[in-house]
Amino acid sequence: MERQFAELGLAAQRISAVAVSSIPPSELEQHCNPNSVRVVSRSQLACTMSHMRAWQMLVENGADWGLIFEDDVLISHRLPQFLSEFFSKPETSSLDLVHIEATARRARVLPVATTLGDIGLRPFCSTQWGSAGYLVSVKAARALLTRQDVFEGPVDRFLFRPYTAPGKDLNLSLADPALCIQINKTEASELAQGNLTPVVSSSNPAPWSIRLLRLWRDAPPFLASVAYHLSRLQGGVSRKIIPFDTPTGLFLGSKLAGYGREIVD
C-alpha cells in the first residue's frame, strides 16, 4: 500500500486495525454469540471497529472527506485524476458515500449521474459488498458513528445497502469503472484470505427457533429491496459487473469460491 501511494503521489495515514484479541469478552458475547438472532463473526466485528476508527479520525481531523482503503488492494492509476475532479466539481458535493471497489459481483445500477473524466458515478439499487475502498463525507461519518445498529451485520452491508438505514438516508454512489480491487481477486495472494470466517459453524447450527427469527428479521429488508427496485425501474435499472482495469488486464467477476479466492475472468 505504501509503495502504491508513493507511486500515485498520494499521502496516506495508516490506522492500526482492531485485533479480535483486543475486543472485551463482553462485546464478543454481545455481538458474536452464534445463538443470537443478530450475530456477526469475531473477524467481522473487528473489521467494523477498524472502519469506525477511520470514521472517528476523519471527524476529529476536520476534513470534509476521507478516502478509506483496507490493506490488501490494488489501486487504479486513475485515482489521482479522479480525486482531483471529484473535489473540484460542485455536482459531487451532495454525495455522502462513494463505493470505488470492484467486487466481482453483479450490481443493480442506474444510469451514470456524473462523469469525472473517464469514471462514471452511478446510483445503485442492490447491496454493494466490499469495504476495501470508499469515499465518505465527514457528515456521513458523524451520522454513522451514532448508529446503534452498526454491529448487526458486516460493515459493507451496513454502509452500502441503499434501501434500508443508514444507506437510505445517505446519498450513495459507485464508481464505474472501479478504482480499486482486492489483491486476491487478481492473483493467488494470501493477504486477504482467512479474514472472513463464517458467522455460524455448519457443524453446530443455531436452533430452529433462532433460524426462524433470523428469517423474520430479514423479511423487511428483502421487501424494502424489492420495493426500492420497483420504484426505480423507470429510471433505467440494469445489472452489470463493475470492472476494474489495469494497463495489463481487465478484471470481471464470475463467481465466488466459498470464503477464499474470488474467481475472475
C-alpha positions as CSV (number, residue, x, y, z in Angstrom):
1,M,0.0,0.0,0.0
2,E,2.8,2.4,0.9
3,R,4.5,1.8,-2.4
4,Q,1.3,2.3,-4.4
5,F,0.6,5.6,-2.6
6,A,4.1,6.8,-3.3
7,E,3.8,5.9,-7.0
8,L,0.5,7.7,-7.3
9,G,1.8,10.8,-5.4
10,L,-0.8,10.4,-2.6
11,A,-0.2,10.9,1.1
12,A,-1.9,8.5,3.4
13,Q,-2.1,7.8,7.1
14,R,-2.1,4.2,8.4
15,I,-4.6,3.3,11.1
16,S,-3.9,0.2,13.2
17,A,-6.7,-2.3,12.8
18,V,-8.7,-3.7,15.7
19,A,-7.5,-7.2,16.6
20,V,-10.0,-9.7,17.8
21,S,-7.8,-10.4,20.8
22,S,-8.3,-6.8,21.9
23,I,-12.1,-6.9,22.0
24,P,-13.5,-7.3,25.5
25,P,-15.2,-10.7,26.1
26,S,-18.5,-9.0,27.0
27,E,-18.6,-7.4,23.5
28,L,-17.8,-10.6,21.8
29,E,-20.6,-12.3,23.7
30,Q,-23.0,-9.5,22.8
31,H,-22.3,-9.4,19.1
32,C,-20.8,-12.8,18.2
33,N,-23.0,-15.3,20.1
34,P,-23.9,-17.9,17.3
35,N,-27.2,-18.5,19.1
36,S,-28.3,-14.8,18.9
37,V,-30.7,-13.5,16.3
38,R,-28.4,-10.7,15.3
39,V,-24.8,-12.0,15.1
40,V,-21.5,-11.3,13.3
41,S,-18.3,-13.3,13.3
42,R,-15.5,-12.1,15.5
43,S,-13.5,-11.0,12.5
44,Q,-16.4,-9.1,11.1
45,L,-16.8,-7.3,14.4
46,A,-13.1,-6.4,14.4
47,C,-13.4,-5.2,10.8
48,T,-16.3,-2.9,11.6
49,M,-14.5,-1.5,14.7
50,S,-11.4,-0.8,12.5
51,H,-13.6,1.2,10.0
52,M,-15.1,3.1,12.9
53,R,-11.6,4.2,13.9
54,A,-11.2,5.7,10.5
55,W,-14.5,7.5,10.6
56,Q,-13.6,8.9,14.0
57,M,-10.3,10.1,12.8
58,L,-12.0,11.9,9.9
59,V,-14.4,13.7,12.3
60,E,-11.5,14.7,14.6
61,N,-9.3,15.9,11.7
62,G,-12.0,18.2,10.5
63,A,-11.6,17.3,6.8
64,D,-14.6,17.3,4.5
65,W,-13.9,13.8,3.1
66,G,-12.0,10.7,3.9
67,L,-10.7,8.1,1.4
68,I,-10.6,4.7,3.2
69,F,-8.7,1.7,2.0
70,E,-8.2,-1.7,3.6
71,D,-4.6,-3.0,3.5
72,D,-4.9,-5.5,0.6
73,V,-6.0,-3.6,-2.5
74,L,-4.6,-2.8,-5.9
75,I,-5.2,0.9,-6.7
76,S,-6.0,2.2,-10.1
77,H,-3.7,4.6,-11.8
78,R,-6.8,6.8,-12.5
79,L,-7.3,7.6,-8.8
80,P,-5.3,10.9,-8.5
81,Q,-7.2,12.4,-11.5
82,F,-10.5,11.1,-10.2
83,L,-9.9,12.7,-6.8
84,S,-8.9,16.0,-8.4
85,E,-12.1,16.2,-10.4
86,F,-14.2,14.8,-7.5
87,F,-13.2,17.6,-5.2
88,S,-13.5,20.4,-7.8
89,K,-16.9,19.7,-9.3
90,P,-19.9,21.1,-7.5
91,E,-22.2,18.2,-8.5
92,T,-20.3,15.8,-6.2
93,S,-20.9,18.0,-3.1
94,S,-24.2,16.4,-2.3
95,L,-22.8,12.8,-2.1
96,D,-22.2,11.1,1.2
97,L,-20.6,7.7,0.3
98,V,-18.9,6.6,-2.9
99,H,-18.1,2.9,-3.4
100,I,-14.9,2.6,-5.5
101,E,-14.2,-1.1,-5.3
102,A,-14.6,-3.9,-7.9
103,T,-16.3,-6.7,-6.0
104,A,-16.7,-9.4,-8.8
105,R,-20.5,-9.5,-8.2
106,R,-23.3,-8.2,-10.4
107,A,-24.8,-4.9,-9.2
108,R,-28.2,-3.4,-9.9
109,V,-27.3,0.1,-11.1
110,L,-28.9,3.2,-12.5
111,P,-27.5,5.3,-15.4
112,V,-24.4,7.4,-14.8
113,A,-25.4,10.6,-13.0
114,T,-22.0,12.3,-13.0
115,T,-18.9,11.8,-15.1
116,L,-15.5,12.6,-13.8
117,G,-13.0,12.2,-16.7
118,D,-13.5,8.5,-17.7
119,I,-15.1,7.5,-14.4
120,G,-18.9,7.5,-14.1
121,L,-20.7,7.8,-10.8
122,R,-23.9,5.7,-10.6
123,P,-26.7,5.4,-8.1
124,F,-27.3,1.7,-7.3
125,C,-30.2,-0.4,-6.1
126,S,-28.5,-3.5,-4.6
127,T,-26.2,-4.0,-1.7
128,Q,-22.6,-3.4,-2.7
129,W,-20.4,-5.9,-1.0
130,G,-16.9,-5.0,-0.1
131,S,-15.5,-2.3,2.1
132,A,-11.9,-2.3,0.8
133,G,-12.2,1.2,-0.8
134,Y,-14.7,4.1,-0.5
135,L,-15.0,7.8,0.0
136,V,-17.0,9.0,3.0
137,S,-18.0,12.6,3.8
138,V,-17.5,13.9,7.3
139,K,-21.3,14.4,7.6
140,A,-21.8,10.8,6.8
141,A,-19.1,9.7,9.2
142,R,-20.7,11.6,12.1
143,A,-24.0,10.0,11.3
144,L,-22.6,6.5,11.1
145,L,-20.8,6.8,14.4
146,T,-24.2,7.5,16.1
147,R,-25.9,4.4,14.8
148,Q,-26.8,1.7,17.3
149,D,-27.1,-1.0,14.5
150,V,-23.6,-0.7,13.3
151,F,-22.7,-4.2,14.6
152,E,-25.7,-6.0,13.4
153,G,-24.1,-7.2,10.1
154,P,-20.9,-6.8,8.1
155,V,-19.7,-3.3,7.6
156,D,-20.2,-3.3,3.9
157,R,-23.8,-4.3,4.2
158,F,-24.2,-1.6,6.8
159,L,-22.7,1.1,4.6
160,F,-23.8,0.2,1.1
161,R,-27.4,-1.1,1.3
162,P,-29.4,1.8,-0.3
163,Y,-32.9,0.6,0.7
164,T,-32.6,0.4,4.5
165,A,-31.0,2.8,7.1
166,P,-28.4,4.2,7.2
167,G,-27.9,3.8,3.4
168,K,-31.4,5.1,2.5
169,D,-30.8,8.3,4.4
170,L,-27.5,8.9,2.6
171,N,-26.6,9.9,-0.9
172,L,-24.8,6.8,-2.2
173,S,-22.9,6.3,-5.5
174,L,-20.4,3.9,-7.0
175,A,-17.5,4.4,-9.4
176,D,-17.7,2.7,-12.8
177,P,-15.1,1.5,-13.6
178,A,-13.9,0.8,-10.1
179,L,-10.7,2.4,-8.7
180,C,-9.5,-0.5,-6.6
181,I,-9.8,-4.2,-6.2
182,Q,-8.7,-6.6,-3.5
183,I,-5.4,-8.3,-4.5
184,N,-6.8,-11.8,-4.0
185,K,-9.2,-11.1,-6.9
186,T,-6.4,-10.6,-9.3
187,E,-3.8,-13.1,-8.2
188,A,-3.3,-16.1,-5.8
189,S,-2.5,-14.0,-2.7
190,E,-2.8,-14.9,0.9
191,L,-3.1,-11.3,2.0
192,A,-6.9,-11.3,2.1
193,Q,-7.5,-15.0,2.8
194,G,-8.9,-16.3,6.0
195,N,-10.1,-12.9,7.2
196,L,-13.9,-13.5,6.8
197,T,-14.7,-16.6,8.9
198,P,-18.2,-17.9,8.8
199,V,-20.6,-16.5,11.4
200,V,-22.0,-19.9,12.4
201,S,-20.4,-23.3,12.0
202,S,-22.3,-25.6,9.7
203,S,-21.4,-28.5,12.1
204,N,-23.1,-26.7,15.0
205,P,-26.1,-24.7,13.6
206,A,-28.3,-22.4,15.7
207,P,-31.6,-23.9,17.0
208,W,-34.5,-23.8,14.6
209,S,-36.2,-21.1,16.7
210,I,-33.3,-18.8,16.2
211,R,-33.1,-19.5,12.5
212,L,-36.8,-18.8,12.1
213,L,-36.3,-15.5,13.9
214,R,-33.5,-14.6,11.6
215,L,-35.7,-15.2,8.6
216,W,-38.3,-13.0,10.2
217,R,-35.7,-10.3,10.8
218,D,-34.5,-10.5,7.2
219,A,-38.0,-10.2,5.7
220,P,-38.4,-6.4,6.0
221,P,-35.0,-5.6,4.3
222,F,-35.9,-8.1,1.5
223,L,-39.3,-6.4,0.9
224,A,-37.7,-3.0,1.1
225,S,-35.2,-4.1,-1.6
226,V,-38.0,-5.2,-3.9
227,A,-39.9,-2.0,-3.4
228,Y,-36.8,0.1,-3.9
229,H,-36.0,-1.7,-7.1
230,L,-39.5,-1.5,-8.5
231,S,-39.7,2.2,-7.7
232,R,-36.6,2.9,-9.8
233,L,-37.4,0.7,-12.8
234,Q,-38.5,3.7,-14.9
235,G,-35.1,5.3,-14.2
236,G,-33.3,2.6,-16.2
237,V,-32.1,-0.1,-13.8
238,S,-29.6,-2.6,-15.3
239,R,-27.5,-5.4,-13.9
240,K,-23.8,-5.3,-14.5
241,I,-20.4,-6.3,-13.1
242,I,-18.4,-3.1,-12.3
243,P,-15.0,-3.7,-14.0
244,F,-11.5,-2.9,-12.8
245,D,-8.9,-2.4,-15.4
246,T,-5.1,-2.1,-15.3
247,P,-2.6,-1.4,-18.1
248,T,-2.2,-5.2,-18.4
249,G,-5.7,-6.6,-17.9
250,L,-9.4,-6.2,-17.3
251,F,-10.9,-7.9,-14.3
252,L,-14.5,-9.0,-14.2
253,G,-16.1,-11.2,-11.6
254,S,-17.7,-14.5,-12.4
255,K,-18.3,-16.4,-9.1
256,L,-17.3,-16.6,-5.5
257,A,-15.5,-19.7,-4.3
258,G,-16.5,-20.0,-0.6
259,Y,-14.7,-17.6,1.7
260,G,-11.5,-17.9,-0.3
261,R,-10.3,-16.6,-3.5
262,E,-12.6,-14.7,-5.9
263,I,-12.6,-16.4,-9.4
264,V,-12.2,-13.7,-12.0
265,D,-12.1,-13.5,-15.8
